[in-house]
Amino acid sequence: MSLEIINLYSNYGLKTILKNINLKINKGELLAIIGPNGAGKTTFLKCILGVKSYKGRIIYDGMDLSKISEREKAKIISYLPQFTPIIFPITIFENVILGRLPYFWTIPKKEDIEFVNKILEDLNLIEYSNRYIDEVSGGERQRANIARIIAQNSKIMLFDEPTANLDLKYQLEIMELIRKITKERNTITIIAIHEVNLAFKYADRIVLLNNGEIICNGSPNEVISMINKIYEVNGEIIDFNGRPRIIY
Amino acid sequence: MNIKEYGTIQADGEIVKYKITIFSFLILLIFLIGISISIGSVKMDIIDVYKIIIAKSFPFLNINNNEVLEYIVWNLRMPRVLGAIIIGAILASSGVVCQSILRNPLASPFTIGLSSAAAFGASIAIILGAGIAYGSYTFLITNEIFIITNAFILCLICSIVISIIARIKGTNPTVIVLTGIAIGYFFSAFTSILQYTSQAEALKAVIVWLLGDLGLLNWEKLIWISSGLIGIIIFIHMGWRLNAFNMGEEIASSLGINIKKIRAICIIVIGFMIAVTISFVGVIGFICLVSPHIARIIIGNDNRKLIITSSLIGSNLLLLSDTIARTIFSPLILPVGAITSLIGGPFFVYLLIKSRRMYWS
């Protein structure tokens, strides 16, 4: 099973944000989307989620994702947006069980609750489960959000800047966690990320976007040579445990 | 350790807290019912009040009561007390949902213009009805059906207009709130012009209506008003979906929720709930805003619990306010809307100061 993006175009008003994007992502693959500000990374994720209008086709397992209901789509795609302010905070438990919302109407089933408990235990969140989401540290909050994504049990996981505003320890922890669940659950995972070295460390494949177009699509080693040119920097490329890094 | 039964060990503690809260407010409500009915021009023992209520509610028990007292309790005072409970619950629950779907702690059905629309409708009936038909204020008392229907229709139209805008503009709650405020000002301007050009008696009638009054309630009107309770049932059913709004619209969308549709449905249901209450009793606004926040301070932001808790707080607050309004300077009856703010305001500020944390950002 794979996710296929065919001739994708998207615009805001007269400004074209994404141009002729063609991409195929396989099951169990962690794809990182990198690129300068305004490259179209978030728009790309929103098009896949279906909250941003687009031209072209997005196909998963032979299904055109624009033609299925929101509820059914939520069983296929989960999404963690960039940090958004929460007006009425809820507890971590209440947040995680929201991941089961596509599977029940009024009251969560016993299996839903058991599933959420298991996730909370696995992610060491049980002791925080009754804490409000705005009371815990940024890292714990992001772990709780990832727990909700896991609870949603979707085939495609989309993350928009999951490490933003986190310290180095949590950045690594969150990326490790995303990679682990991608491999364990065999999902298609797409991460839009600014921190290129995290992408080179954890992604199976990297897509470099610039001005809405794919500049490069390949392994970290294939993409890293383009970084200096696209970001207009002069970094030194090194090899670290078989994966490239860029030092500024 | 009871992890599997409801979620988590900590969540079990939350459930106990919630149950205690509901139980406490129910007991307080039962106590307030007794107090409220027993006080008045004819004073009676609170035990007699409960006996009469039980006797009328369960006729098969064959409890004998004084017929005069029974008439006073059941026909004169009970509709008013029950009205306060039902209206308080409807106003409070609609306030919770309004805040949740618009993600704004200042939002309430009254800040999005519904009360202004209803007030304009009522003003047309009171001022123009008096001028055109009889030129007499007494006409209005006997023909209050005009006031009710006008207020109801305009309130509902206002909610439909806002829900259409919500559907078109989609995911921007600020636009909806600002639109509601603009619509509110629009109707208020018409009401002001009507008031400015009206005669003194009609003007007084409009002002009395705007301050809210539960005194004209009877069993027949209660049946109509009770239809607003359907909205509470709908909202309880939607509790989890409303919780998704708490995490932001993008997350709610990714969880399979059609934001535009849910928001439009909720605004129309809120419109109906407000229309069916304030068209009968006038503008009682503060309950919508303060009850949800008091409930948030006590039990948090989970809409499933919040809707029920807030409804109970609204019922208690309105019943307490009405009891004070009609007894404190008896035989003078003060406007219940003003008393609600007088009691609710300081209590709300006290909770804000004492609260361990803020439940909204």
Contacts between the chains, C-beta under 8 A, distances in Angstrom:
chain1	res1	chain2	res2	distance
A	49	B	253	7.1
A	49	B	254	6.0
A	51	B	250	6.8
A	51	B	253	5.2
A	51	B	254	8.0
A	69	B	256	7.8
A	70	B	253	7.2
A	70	B	256	4.8
A	70	B	257	6.7
A	70	B	258	5.2
A	71	B	256	4.0
A	72	B	256	7.6
A	73	B	256	6.7
A	74	B	254	6.4
A	74	B	255	5.4
A	74	B	256	3.1
A	75	B	256	7.5
A	77	B	254	6.9
A	78	B	254	6.0
A	79	B	250	6.8
A	79	B	251	7.2
A	79	B	253	7.9
A	79	B	254	3.7
A	80	B	251	7.9
A	81	B	248	6.9
A	81	B	250	4.2
A	81	B	251	6.5
A	81	B	254	7.9
A	84	B	247	7.9
A	84	B	248	4.1
A	84	B	250	6.7
A	84	B	251	7.6
A	85	B	248	7.9
A	85	B	361	6.2
A	86	B	246	6.7
A	86	B	247	6.6
A	86	B	248	6.8
A	86	B	361	6.3
A	87	B	103	4.7
A	87	B	104	7.0
A	87	B	105	6.6
A	87	B	246	7.3
A	87	B	360	5.7
A	87	B	361	5.5
A	88	B	99	7.3
A	88	B	100	6.7
A	88	B	103	7.3
A	88	B	105	7.5
A	88	B	246	4.6
A	88	B	296	7.2
A	88	B	301	4.0
A	88	B	359	6.9
A	88	B	360	5.4
A	88	B	361	7.9
A	89	B	246	7.2
A	89	B	301	6.2
A	89	B	359	7.1
A	89	B	360	7.9
A	89	B	361	7.0
A	90	B	243	6.2
A	90	B	246	5.1
A	90	B	247	7.2
A	90	B	300	7.0
A	90	B	301	5.2
A	90	B	302	6.1
A	91	B	11	7.8
A	91	B	14	7.5
A	91	B	300	6.9
A	91	B	302	7.6
A	93	B	7	5.4
A	93	B	8	5.6
A	93	B	10	7.2
A	93	B	11	5.3
A	94	B	243	6.3
A	94	B	302	5.5
A	95	B	247	6.4
A	97	B	7	7.3
A	98	B	240	7.3
A	98	B	243	6.2
A	98	B	244	5.5
A	98	B	247	6.5
A	98	B	251	7.7
A	98	B	255	5.9
A	99	B	255	7.3
A	101	B	240	6.0
A	101	B	241	7.1
A	101	B	244	6.0
A	101	B	255	4.5
A	101	B	256	6.3
A	101	B	257	7.3
A	102	B	255	6.3
A	102	B	256	4.3
A	104	B	240	7.5
A	106	B	237	5.5
A	106	B	239	7.7
A	106	B	240	7.3
A	107	B	240	7.9
A	108	B	240	7.4
A	113	B	4	7.7
A	113	B	6	6.8
A	113	B	7	5.5
A	114	B	4	6.3
A	116	B	7	7.0
A	117	B	3	5.9
A	117	B	4	6.8
A	117	B	7	6.6
A	117	B	8	6.5
A	120	B	8	6.7
A	126	B	3	7.9
A	126	B	8	6.1
A	126	B	9	7.6
A	129	B	7	7.3
A	129	B	8	4.4
A	129	B	10	5.4
A	129	B	11	6.6
A	130	B	8	6.8
A	130	B	10	3.1
A	130	B	11	6.2
A	130	B	13	6.8
A	130	B	14	6.2
A	132	B	300	7.3
A	132	B	357	7.4
A	134	B	361	6.8
A	135	B	357	7.3
A	152	B	254	8.0
A	152	B	255	7.2
A	158	B	254	8.0
